[in-house]
């Protein structure tokens, strides 16, 4: 029991620190800040990068066309080399549903050193800025939103009101992901929980904290802040582009905010474990900057924080009476209790059963395997692969 007791105590210490000193990451009450309507609604360009998105566009694009925005707004959909008729479908959807004006543009293949999404964003932003508004200028704000994201009719209005009321340069909402299938219910809430653990939302909005992140599915960005930060050129190689974007804006003096969405949803299905596995593993090793030492430390950390508590509790209960047995049981049990307790708010946010909370160690094990697989695929030359494209790490691009 000696080594297991030490590991259980270390895990309990880690959970005490995470629970009370990691920016209250587990709380799910970080929603759009208090806001009032501005005296003048600024102009907005909605930029949507899309590559082979015909399967989700009928549920997402109409929600953008139907935005109830008091100011001037328009949509630029950037067809990034789709082979499934994404551009043609976008035109048909816009023709059937009057609403915000839609322009579809095509940037061509990305040059070396650019990811496809950021090249598409660059083209879409440039097109939006080159097209004068009624006031004779380019848009004052850019809403960068993915093709699988559906917005309630007041989404843009609420985002702009939050930005103008609080003087924010970037307002991002983490869209509520789909949790209809079994594996979605097991994996998706944990994905958002782990993200908040790495990037506590309260620290992101603090001007004095270095923590910066955004959720790429829904980012309202002041155009002046984008120009100041060199977006997207300054992050053109980033696979995890949303976090890189937020860091660039914050480093350049911008004020940023990230929270959970109430009226912004992803409509992309992940019906099988393999779909979710690819979603996580394509960028997990990039998050670790392709460093084997960081990978080893991450694996060790996941084992200590998530797998040791149930192992210590169950092994202690099964063991014969011995010195340290009771302490091992208590340390493992309390760590597991803190883990499950901090996971409950996220399960409530996703309207899932609290019975999933004690199963978080199994989900963490899945994420550990996904992270290792991400590294394996990288060294096989298939890392950061998405929709037919594979990206080298930035130093090799």
N, C-alpha and C positions, 0 to 999 in steps of 0.2 A: 504493500500500500504506500510505501514511501514516495516513490516517484509520482504515482498517480495523485497522492495527496498534494504534493507540491504543484503539479499541473492544475489540479482543481482549484487550489487557492489562487494561483496566478490567473486562472480564468475568471474566478469570482472578482478579483481585483479589477480585471479588465472590464467586466460588466458594470461594476460600480462606477468606474470612470466614464464608460460610454453612456450610462443612464443619466448621470448627474453633471458631467463636465464636457460632453460633446455637443454643445449647442442645443440640447433638448431635441435632438434629431428625430426622435420617435413621435413627437407631437404632430398632428395633422391639421392644426388650426391655422396654418400659414396660408391665407387666401388673399385675394387682391386687397391692397391697402385701402383705407377710407378715401373716397373720391367724390368730387362734385363735377358737374358739367362745366367745361371751359366756356369763357365768354365767346370764343371763336373756335370752331372745330377745325383742327389742322388737316391738311390734305394727306392722304395715305395711299401708298401703292402696296398691294398684296402680291407678294412674289411666291410662286409655287413651283419648286423644281419637281419634275415628274419623269420617271423612267419606267415604262411598262406598268402603268398604274390603272389600266382599263378596268380591272376587277374591283377597285375601290372608289374610283372617281365618281360613279353615279350617286354615291352616298356622301361624298365630301364636297365636291365642287358646287352642287346646288346650295349648300349651306353658306358658301362664300358669296355666291350670286345674290342671295337673299339677305345679306347684311343690312340691318336698319341703322345706317350711319348718317348723322345730320350733315356732315361735311362732304368734301369731294373724295371719292375713293374709286379705285379701279384695280383690276386683277391682271397680272402678267403671269401666265402659265408657261414655264420653260420646258419644252419637250426635249428631254435629254436622250435622244437617239432611241426612242421607243420602237419596238417591233410589233406591238399589239394594238396599234390604232389609237393610242392615247390622245394625240392631237385632234384627230377627226372626231373622237367621242366628245372631247371638250367643246368643240364647236357646236356639235349637235345639242349638247346639254344647255349651252348658253342660248341657242336659238329657241329651245322649248320653254325656257324660263327667263323672262325679262328680269333684269336686275342690274347689278354693277356691270360696267363695261368690261369685256374680257378681250385680251390680246394673247395669242399663242405665238411664241417665238422658238427658234431652234438654234442652239449655239454651235452645233458640230461637236466632234469628239474633243475631249479635253487634251491639252498639250501635256507633255511630260512635266511632272512636278505639281500637277493639279489633280484633286479628286473630282469625280464626275459631278457630285452635288454642288461643290463650291464653284466649279466652273459654270454650272447652270445658274447658280445664284449671282455670280459676277455678271453674266450676260443679262439676267433679268433685272438686276439693280441698275445696270448701265442703261438698259432700255427705258426703265421707269424714270430715271433722272433726266434722260434726254427728251422725254415727252413732257412738254410744259403743261401745267394745270391751268385752270381758268385764271389764276392769279399771275400767270406768266412765268412760274418757277416750277422746279421739280417738286416731288412730294416731300413733305416735312418729316414724315414717318414712313418706315417700311415694316410691314407685317410679313415676316418670313414664316411660312407654314408649310408643312409637308402635305403631300397629296392624299394621305390616308387620314387626315384630321378633319373632323366635322365640327363646325362652330354653331352655337345657338345664334339666333338673329341679332342679339345685342352684344355679342362677343367683342367685336371691334370697338364698339362704343365704350364698353366698360374698360377695355385695355387702354384706350387713349385717355379716358377720364382718369384712370389710375396714374398714368405716366405724367399727365399735365398737372394733376393735383399735388403729387409728391415730388415733382421735379426730377423724374427718373429718365435716364437715357436708354435703359433697356428694361422691359417688363416681359417676363417669360412665365408661362404656365405649363406645368407638366400635365399633359393631357391624360385623362383617365383611360387606361388601356383596357382592351376587351378581356373579360374573364368569364366567358361562357362555357368553355370546355374544361375537362378535368385538369389537363396540364396547365392551362391558363390560370386556373384557380390556385394551383400549387405554386407556380413559378412567378407569375406577374406581380402580385403584391409584394413578394420578397424582392423583386428587382427594384421597385421604387423604394422599399425600405433600405436596401443596401446602398442605393444611390444617395438617399438622404443621410445615411450614416457617414458616407465619404464626404458629402458636401452639405453640411447642415444649413437649412434654408435661412435661419436667422443670422448666421454668420455671413452668408452671401450678401444680404442686404445691408450689412454694417460697413460704412465707409472705412473704418479703421481695421477691418479684418482682411486678410489676404485671400480668403476663400472666395472663389468665383466659379459659377457654373450657370448653365441655362439648359432648357429642354428644347431641342431643335424643332419639335413639332409646332411650337407656338412661341415666337419671339417678336415682340414689337420693339423696334429699334429706331431711335432718332437718327435721321439721315446725317446730321452734323456729327454725331458721335461715331457713326460708321466711317465717315470720311476721316475724322481725327484718328481713329484706330486702324485705318487702312484696311477695312473689311470690304471684301473677303481676301484681298491679295496677301495680307500679312499672315493668313492662316491657310493658305492654299493647299498645303500638303496634309492638313489635319484630318485624320480619320474620325476622331471624336470631335467633330467640328463645333458642336454646341458649347462644350466646355471651353474650347479654345477661343471661340468668339467672345464669350463672357469675360475671359481673362484679358483679352486684348482691349475690350472696352473699359474694364476696370483699371487696367494698367495705364490707360491714357487719360485717366481722371474722370471717367464716367461713373454715374450712380446706377447700380443694377439691382434687380429684384427677381426672385424666383419663388414660386409657391405652387400649391396643388390647384388644379382646375376643378370648377364645378359645372361648367357649361361648355367644355371643350373635350371632345372624345376621339380616340383613335378607333377607326372602323376596320383596321386590318386584322384579319383572323390569324391565329396561330393554333390550328386545330391539333397538331401533333407535337410531341416532345422535340422531334427533329427540327421543326420550324423555330421553336424557341431556342433550341441549342445553337442553331446557326445565327440567330439574332444576337445572342450574347457572345458567342465565341469569335465572331468576325472582328470584334474590336477589343476584346478583353486584354489580349497581350499588348495591344497598342496603348491601352490605359497604363500598362506597366513599363511603357517606353522601350519595349522589346529588350528588357534587361533580365538575364537569367537570375541574378541575385534578388531582384525585386519579385520575380516569380516565386523563388524559393521562400522568401520572407512572407509573401501572401499566402502560400499554401500552409506554411507553419502557423501563421496567424489565424487562418480559417479553422485549422484543426484545434488550436488552443481555445479559441473563442466559442466555436459552435459545436465541435464534436466531443471535446473533453467533458463538458458538464453532464450530458446523458451517460457517457461511458463511466464517469466517476460514480454517479448515483447508482446505476445498475450494477456495476462491479462491486461497489461497496455493499449493496443490499444482498448480493449473492455470496459474498465472502464470509468465511468463518470469522468469529470475533477475534480481533487482533488490535494492536496499538495503531491508532490513526484511522481505524475503520469508520467510527462515528463522524470524525471530522471530515473524512473524504465524502461521506454521504451528504453531510450538511453543506459543504462547499459546492459540490456538484449540483445538489438540488436547488440551492439558492441562486446559483449562476443560471441554471436552466429556467428558474422562475422569473428572473429579471429579463432573460431573453424573450420568453413567451409574453411576459407582461408588456414589454416595449413594442412587441409586434402587434398586439391587439388593436391599437388605434388604426394602423394601416389596414387591417382586416375589416374593421368597421367602415373605413372610408370606401373600401371596395365592396362592401355589403356581403362579406363572406363569413362563414361560420367561425366562431372563435375556437372551435375544435382543431383548426389548422395551426394554431399558435404553437402547441408543443411539438409539431412536426417540422419546425423551422430548421433543426439540425439536418434533417434529410434533404431539405431544399438547399441548404448551404453546401452539403456534399455534392449535389448536382452542379452548383455554381463552381465549386472547386474543380470538378472534372471538366467543366466547360472551359475554365481558364487554362488548365493544362492542355486541353485539346487545341485551344487557340494558339498556344506556343508551338505545339507540334505542327499544326498546319502552317504556321509562319516559316518554320525551318524546312518544311517540305515545299516552300514556294507558293503556298496557297493561302497565306494569311491575309486578313483584311479583304476578303473576297465578297463582292456584293453585286448581284445582278449582272454577272458576266464580266466584271472587272476585278482585278487583283491589284492592290496598291503596295508598293514597296514602303519600307519605313522611311521617314523623311530624309535621313542622312544618305540613303541610297537612291533617292528619287532623281 
